[in-house]
Each structure stands twice: as structure tokens, then as C-alpha cells.
Amino acid sequence: MPIVLDSLPALVLPALVLMALAVGMPFTGRRAAARRQGWRRFHAAATQRGVSGLDRELLAAWAREELPDAPWLVLTRRRDFDRFARAEVQRLGAGPGAGQLERLAALRRLLAFDGGGGPAQSTHDVRPGERVELRYDDGARADARVVAVDEAAVTVEPLGRTRGLPAAPAWAAFSRDGDGTYRFRTAVGPARGPAGHRPRHALAHGDFLLREERRRAPRAPVGAPPFWVAVERLPDGFAPDDPEGVEVEVLDVSTGGLALLADRDVRRGSELGLDLPLGGVLVTGLRARVLGRGYREGGGGRAHFLHCALVDLDPVQRRQLEEYVLEHAPA
């Protein structure tokens, strides 16, 4: 009997390993099968669109890291191709040659991601001659005119009395008559190539966050510390059994909506419940619906942008918001 008892640990461990394999292998097998199917879709899409050789290899290498479960999306969804293009420009270094940029531009055209009519979908849709307002994080603002757009950057010249633009992170915003207003996160740096009578600057390509025609009301910045909000309703109309908390930082607020930085993504159409600190006033019981989402280049603890519309404001909440915006919105 002692011999049998002493041998039990040696028998139990292999049994546990076999049980774990029996439970885990079906899930692992399904995921591996799904990934194989994903790569078949990738190669089918590449063949259908005429992507071959080095271009296909570069797209596949990027997708293995960034889209391992859905690699075909880099060939079929513009925002994923834009992420690939930004990564490729970064890989090429500080001074990619004109031929390298034209190769990327030709690939963009081949995949039909070079824009067209209708609303802008990408920072590559900014047009030469358009006016861009730069809103820096320290509150400074500057106006610039777009000179050129290529795969590396949006090249601009300052307008008015401004002789140069600070090299710093900023929001870039522009409007189109009959279309809407846009803004995207960018970094301002020196432009490549010869300058004209004014210094030229390069705006890094970024993600459009929202066509902002819904928020024409004045916005006021909010300097409150990060706090937690609850996801109370999902886009399909169901409330989660256990509302998940999201840590957010409020960028700005208007009487119609607010912009947040969040520690995780939230689906478009979800509704948030929050108590909003505005100076010395706490506006309680607000509900906000997520209209647009984006991802801040460089990541960070709160890397997800959420643009929200406030819904079902009562008279007290509206008055509190109006008073705050009136006092704090830039002139």
C-alpha cells in the first residue's frame, strides 16, 4: 500500500496534463483553422486586386503582427491600410525617397483607397488649398494652408502673421461647405524638401475621429482628473449584466456632447452613464451615446478616443452645461 500511495503524484500529474490537452486542443485547433482560413482570404483578396511580389510580402508581414486573426482587412478596409501605410513610412526612416512614397501611393490607388467623392474618410483626403486650424495641447492655436499631401505627411504653410508653427502634438481641424467639419490627432514637424517664402511644416497622418457637424456648439476644455464611467447600454439595445467600468479623461464638452480619452475601446452606439465634474460643479446623471471612436497613435494608458452625444438632458443638466461652456469656451 505505501508503494501505491507514493506513486499517486507521479500518476496524477500526467493525468492532469492529458485532461488539459483534451480540453484545450479543440479551442486551439479551431483558432488555428480560423487563422488558416483568414490567410486564404488574404491571398484571395490580394490576387483579386492584383497585389503581388514585394507589396504582398510587406502587407502580409504587417498583418501577421497587427491583424493575425483577420489579415485580409488590410486589403479590404481603408483604416487598416492607413495604419499599414503609417507603419511603412516609419519603417522607411526619417527621409523616405520619392520612389518609395510613390510605391505606397500606387498601392493605395490599386486598392481603391485613394478617396473620391463624398465625405472624407482619411487624412489622405485633405486637399491642397484647404485651411487647417491647429489646436495645441497648451491652448495655443494657429491657422495653416495645405500645400501638398503624400504618404508621409500633410504639408502646410502657416497663415496670417504666423511665421512658424510649434513642433508639438496638436489637433488639426478643417471644414467643408455642405459636408461637415473634421478633426484628427497629429504631430507637427519640419517638412521635407525646399521651403517657399514661408516655412513649411509636416502634419503626421492620423485617424479621423468624427465628422463633427453634430457638435457645432462651442466647446470648453475640461481639466478634471480621470474618473470612471459605466457602460449601461449596448448598441443592440441590451444592458450588460454587470456594467463594465471605463476610466476616462474628458477633453472637452459642449451642450450637445463631449470628447473622452478612455482606457479601452467602447462600441459605437453604446450608452455611458457618468457624473461629470465641471470646475466646482458635479453634473450628475448624464447619459452619453458613443458616436465615433479612434485610437491615439502611440497608445498610452488612455489611448481610445470616444466622441459622444449627450442624450435626454433635463433642464438642470442643460443649464449647468450652458453656464460652464459660456464661461470656459475659447473666445
Secondary structure, 3 states (H helix, E strand, C coil): CHHHHHHHHHHHHHHHHHHHHHHHHHHHHHHHHHHHHHHHHHHHHHHHHCCCHHHHHHHHHHHHHHCCCCCCHHHHCHHHHHHHHHHHHHHHCCCCCHHHHHHHHHHHHHCCCCCCCCCCCCHHHCCCCCEEEEEECCCCEEEEEEEEECCCEEEEEECCCCCCCCCCEEEEEEEECCCEEEEEEEEEEECCCCCCCCCCEEEECCCEEEEHHHHCCCCEECCCCCEEEEEEECCCCCCCCCCCEEEEEEEEECCCEEEEEECCCCCCCCEEEEEEEECCEEEEEEEEEEEEEEECCCCCCCCEEEEEEEECCCHHHHHHHHHHHHHHCCC
